[in-house]
Amino acid sequence: MAGIKILLVEDDWIIAKEISLSLNDLGFEVQGVFDSGEDLLKKLPEFNPDIILLDIGLSGELSGIDTARQIKQQSRIPFIFLTALADASTIDKAKLTEPYAYLVKPVKPETLYSTIEITLHNAAQRKDPTPPLKEGLTIEDSIFVKIRNRLEKILLKDILWVEASDIYALVCTPAGKYLLNTSLKVVEEKFPVSGFIRAHRSYIINLHKIDAIEEDNLIIAGQPIPVGKTYKEKLMSKLSFL
């Protein structure tokens, strides 16, 4: 999401480039890319990142785990480990530094997005000793979604679609995507049936936002949304044709 600042530490420049492009495409701001823990720690005071993405297997004198220990001594910046090594021994060593998450390379953009959003949410809870705000589906004309440590209102009429993201759901609007800490099934149960309908096992769409219909897709805001065979008949019954 816009405004979220990220530092990336990855010594494989091809992987670093791919992750940086994915972060930019997802709307995050990449403040800097470093190929060693030493460079990161030297430059860290110049930045104020929201998250650090940190490769475990750095080839410098400091491993990713060593770097994580020093990050914790200097700041409370949450970090996520990147690793191609998912073996038990590596994970056992890494978890002692209390990372917020692990991402196994190659990293899929949707997994990258959901992991960052959940990390921001969890980091805000650790910093805030007050009872956590609870996002809610107040379904009349709007919902409230949690963005870091506050709830923001989204009008139902502005929602384009809601898509599954692992065990969570992404609310998609013209302004961006917002992670809900709930499943697509719960969204389907609570959203008003007059305006929203399941079009695919991974998508709930706003009927009022359909721009065009292709054979197996709906076009919403220029984006093709697949229509599942199971849902097609019910979807078409909600639309008017001449």
Disulfide bonds with the S-S distance in Angstrom:
none
